[in-house]
Amino acid sequence: MASAAASAPATSGLSPKITLYTNHSCPWAHRAHTTLKELNLPYEEVIIDLDRPRDEWYLRINPRGLVPTIAFSNGVLENEIVTESGIVSQFLADAFPSHLQPASHSSPTAALTRARIAFFADTYTSKVIGKMFGAMSAATEEEKEAKADELVALMEKEVEPLLKDAAPFFGGSEKMTLAECLTGSFVIRTNAYARGGLLHSSLLGKLEKLPHYMKWQKAVTSQDSVTYIFDEEDIIQRTKARMDKIAAANKPTN
């Protein structure tokens, strides 16, 4: 068990105790790390091995066996379990009001800002991530490049317009928002996968045609909250091994 110590804000005057069950190679768990870091919250960390069946003790905590999971206590709540990356991040952002998002009733525009953040995160999750991983499964370089073109076209249509007022973060914010907490782990992996050959090497150059996205992603991938657990070489090697395993399993047998 490792710990990440920092001075944290309090809820109702009570400091939280957070245990994060995670794996640093998982982009979904990475979302929770980014949120915790942005909120400057202390937490204890338990690494879950995703390369083997889950232990029974962890399945008792999270029957789905996925990461991230947090166990949360604050003197009123005691060891409450919260699962799923988007829900964990939203819970933390709601429990500890900050620059990540406005509190629901803090202003006449707060609810709309929250809705815009949620829409952006949903767009990236439902549109971009699947297309990115689909591009990684291409069998030939020609197919990889065609998939890269499709990914860029999708991002030009779905993501670029949503970043027109990024300054440099979503919605004109000068600081990270919950939108970046929920997407940054995938943005940094897109760059790494292209550099590591999992996506076509031309992808990063093709993305230059999206000026709003490029300004935004450069800001996102320079943030300590996004990079502090990210080991690019290890991520590339693990992802290559996983993709090779999937390809072997799908290979037709005579």
C-alpha positions as CSV (number, residue, x, y, z in Angstrom):
1,M,0.0,0.0,0.0
2,A,1.3,3.4,-1.0
3,S,0.1,6.8,0.1
4,A,-0.1,10.2,-1.5
5,A,-0.1,12.9,1.1
6,A,-1.3,16.5,0.7
7,S,-3.2,19.1,2.6
8,A,-6.9,18.7,1.8
9,P,-10.0,20.7,2.1
10,A,-12.6,19.5,4.5
11,T,-16.3,18.7,4.3
12,S,-18.3,20.1,7.2
13,G,-15.1,20.7,9.0
14,L,-14.1,17.0,8.7
15,S,-11.0,15.8,6.8
16,P,-11.6,12.8,4.6
17,K,-10.0,9.4,4.6
18,I,-9.8,8.0,1.1
19,T,-8.5,4.6,0.0
20,L,-8.1,4.4,-3.8
21,Y,-8.0,0.9,-5.3
22,T,-6.3,1.4,-8.7
23,N,-3.9,0.3,-11.3
24,H,-1.6,2.9,-12.9
25,S,-1.9,1.3,-16.3
26,C,-5.6,1.8,-16.5
27,P,-6.9,5.0,-18.2
28,W,-10.2,4.8,-16.3
29,A,-8.5,4.6,-12.9
30,H,-6.2,7.4,-14.1
31,R,-9.3,9.7,-14.1
32,A,-9.6,9.3,-10.3
33,H,-5.9,10.0,-9.8
34,T,-6.2,13.3,-11.8
35,T,-9.2,14.4,-9.9
36,L,-7.6,13.6,-6.5
37,K,-4.5,15.5,-7.5
38,E,-6.4,18.5,-8.7
39,L,-8.4,18.6,-5.5
40,N,-5.2,18.2,-3.4
41,L,-6.8,15.4,-1.5
42,P,-4.7,12.9,0.5
43,Y,-5.3,9.2,-0.2
44,E,-4.0,5.8,0.4
45,E,-3.4,3.7,-2.6
46,V,-3.9,-0.1,-3.1
47,I,-2.7,-1.5,-6.5
48,I,-5.0,-4.1,-8.0
49,D,-3.3,-6.5,-10.4
50,L,-5.4,-6.5,-13.6
51,D,-3.4,-9.3,-15.2
52,R,-5.0,-12.1,-13.1
53,P,-8.4,-13.0,-11.6
54,R,-9.4,-10.6,-8.8
55,D,-8.9,-11.7,-5.2
56,E,-12.0,-12.5,-3.3
57,W,-11.3,-9.7,-0.8
58,Y,-11.4,-7.2,-3.6
59,L,-14.6,-8.7,-5.1
60,R,-16.2,-8.1,-1.7
61,I,-15.4,-4.4,-2.1
62,N,-16.3,-4.2,-5.7
63,P,-18.1,-7.2,-7.1
64,R,-17.4,-6.0,-10.7
65,G,-13.7,-6.3,-10.0
66,L,-12.9,-3.1,-11.8
67,V,-10.8,0.0,-11.0
68,P,-11.0,2.6,-9.7
69,T,-12.9,2.1,-6.5
70,I,-12.7,4.4,-3.5
71,A,-13.5,3.8,0.2
72,F,-14.5,7.1,1.6
73,S,-14.8,8.3,5.3
74,N,-15.2,11.8,6.7
75,G,-16.4,11.3,10.3
76,V,-20.1,11.2,9.1
77,L,-19.8,8.7,6.2
78,E,-17.8,5.6,7.2
79,N,-16.0,3.5,4.6
80,E,-18.5,4.1,1.9
81,I,-17.7,2.5,-1.4
82,V,-17.9,4.4,-4.7
83,T,-17.1,2.7,-8.0
84,E,-16.8,3.6,-11.7
85,S,-14.4,6.3,-12.8
86,G,-16.8,8.9,-13.9
87,I,-18.9,8.5,-10.7
88,V,-15.8,8.5,-8.5
89,S,-14.5,11.7,-10.1
90,Q,-17.9,13.4,-10.0
91,F,-18.4,12.4,-6.3
92,L,-15.1,13.9,-5.3
93,A,-15.7,17.1,-7.3
94,D,-19.1,17.5,-5.7
95,A,-17.8,16.7,-2.2
96,F,-15.0,19.2,-2.4
97,P,-16.1,22.3,-4.3
98,S,-13.2,23.8,-6.3
99,H,-12.1,25.1,-9.7
100,L,-13.1,21.9,-11.3
101,Q,-16.7,22.8,-11.6
102,P,-19.2,25.3,-10.0
103,A,-21.4,24.0,-7.2
104,S,-24.9,23.5,-8.6
105,H,-26.5,26.6,-7.0
106,S,-23.5,28.8,-6.8
107,S,-24.7,31.1,-9.7
108,P,-27.4,31.4,-12.3
109,T,-25.1,29.8,-14.9
110,A,-23.6,27.0,-12.7
111,A,-26.0,24.3,-13.8
112,L,-25.4,25.1,-17.5
113,T,-21.6,25.0,-17.0
114,R,-21.9,21.6,-15.3
115,A,-24.0,20.4,-18.2
116,R,-21.5,21.6,-20.7
117,I,-18.7,19.8,-18.9
118,A,-20.8,16.6,-18.7
119,F,-21.6,16.8,-22.4
120,F,-17.9,17.3,-23.4
121,A,-16.8,14.3,-21.3
122,D,-19.6,12.2,-22.7
123,T,-18.7,13.1,-26.2
124,Y,-15.1,12.2,-25.8
125,T,-15.9,9.0,-24.0
126,S,-18.7,7.8,-26.4
127,K,-17.2,9.0,-29.7
128,V,-13.4,9.3,-29.5
129,I,-12.2,6.5,-27.2
130,G,-13.9,3.7,-29.1
131,K,-12.6,5.1,-32.4
132,M,-9.1,5.3,-31.0
133,F,-9.0,1.7,-29.8
134,G,-10.5,0.6,-33.1
135,A,-7.7,2.3,-34.9
136,M,-5.2,0.4,-32.8
137,S,-6.6,-2.9,-33.9
138,A,-5.9,-2.3,-37.6
139,A,-3.9,-5.1,-39.2
140,T,-1.8,-3.2,-41.8
141,E,0.0,0.2,-42.0
142,E,-2.4,1.3,-44.7
143,E,-5.4,0.4,-42.6
144,K,-3.8,2.1,-39.6
145,E,-3.4,5.3,-41.6
146,A,-7.0,5.1,-42.9
147,K,-8.2,4.7,-39.3
148,A,-6.1,7.6,-38.2
149,D,-7.8,9.8,-40.8
150,E,-11.2,8.6,-39.6
151,L,-10.2,9.5,-36.0
152,V,-9.1,13.0,-37.0
153,A,-12.3,13.6,-39.0
154,L,-14.4,12.5,-36.0
155,M,-12.5,14.8,-33.6
156,E,-12.8,17.7,-36.1
157,K,-16.6,17.2,-36.1
158,E,-17.3,16.3,-32.5
159,V,-14.5,17.7,-30.3
160,E,-12.9,20.7,-32.1
161,P,-16.1,22.9,-31.9
162,L,-16.5,22.3,-28.2
163,L,-13.0,23.7,-27.6
164,K,-13.3,26.9,-29.5
165,D,-13.3,29.0,-26.3
166,A,-10.7,26.9,-24.4
167,A,-8.4,29.3,-22.5
168,P,-6.5,27.0,-22.5
169,F,-8.9,24.6,-20.6
170,F,-12.5,23.8,-21.3
171,G,-15.1,26.5,-21.2
172,G,-12.7,29.4,-21.1
173,S,-11.1,28.2,-17.8
174,E,-7.5,29.1,-16.9
175,K,-7.4,26.0,-14.7
176,M,-8.2,22.4,-15.2
177,T,-11.9,21.5,-15.0
178,L,-13.7,18.2,-14.5
179,A,-13.8,17.9,-18.3
180,E,-10.0,17.5,-18.3
181,C,-10.1,15.1,-15.3
182,L,-12.4,12.8,-17.3
183,T,-10.5,13.0,-20.6
184,G,-6.9,13.7,-19.8
185,S,-5.8,10.1,-19.4
186,F,-7.0,9.3,-22.9
187,V,-5.5,12.4,-24.4
188,I,-2.1,11.6,-23.1
189,R,-2.4,8.0,-24.3
190,T,-3.4,9.1,-27.8
191,N,0.0,10.9,-28.1
192,A,1.9,8.0,-26.5
193,Y,0.2,5.4,-28.7
194,A,1.1,7.4,-31.9
195,R,4.7,7.7,-30.7
196,G,4.9,4.0,-29.8
197,G,3.5,2.7,-33.1
198,L,0.1,1.6,-31.7
199,L,-1.6,4.3,-33.8
200,H,-0.3,5.4,-37.1
201,S,2.8,7.7,-36.8
202,S,1.1,10.3,-39.0
203,L,-1.7,10.9,-36.5
204,L,0.1,13.6,-34.4
205,G,0.8,15.6,-37.6
206,K,-2.8,15.2,-38.8
207,L,-4.1,16.5,-35.5
208,E,-2.3,19.8,-36.1
209,K,-5.2,20.7,-38.4
210,L,-7.3,21.1,-35.2
211,P,-5.9,24.2,-33.6
212,H,-8.4,24.4,-30.7
213,Y,-7.7,20.7,-29.8
214,M,-4.0,21.1,-30.1
215,K,-3.8,24.1,-27.8
216,W,-6.0,22.3,-25.3
217,Q,-4.2,19.0,-25.4
218,K,-0.8,20.6,-25.0
219,A,-2.1,22.3,-21.8
220,V,-3.7,19.1,-20.5
221,T,-0.7,16.9,-21.1
222,S,1.6,19.3,-19.3
223,Q,-0.3,19.2,-16.1
224,D,1.2,17.3,-13.1
225,S,-2.2,15.9,-12.2
226,V,-2.3,14.2,-15.6
227,T,1.3,13.1,-15.8
228,Y,2.3,12.1,-12.3
229,I,1.4,8.4,-12.5
230,F,1.9,8.1,-16.3
231,D,4.8,5.8,-17.3
232,E,4.7,6.1,-21.1
233,E,7.1,3.3,-21.9
234,D,5.4,0.9,-19.5
235,I,2.0,1.8,-20.9
236,I,3.1,1.3,-24.5
237,Q,4.6,-2.1,-23.7
238,R,1.6,-3.3,-21.7
239,T,-0.8,-2.1,-24.4
240,K,1.2,-3.8,-27.2
241,A,1.1,-7.1,-25.3
242,R,-2.6,-6.8,-24.7
243,M,-3.3,-6.0,-28.4
244,D,-1.1,-8.9,-29.5
245,K,-3.1,-11.2,-27.2
246,I,-6.4,-10.0,-28.6
247,A,-5.1,-10.4,-32.2
248,A,-3.9,-14.0,-31.4
249,A,-7.3,-14.9,-29.9
250,N,-9.1,-13.5,-32.9
251,K,-6.8,-15.2,-35.5
252,P,-8.8,-17.8,-37.4
253,T,-7.7,-21.4,-37.0
254,N,-7.5,-24.0,-39.8
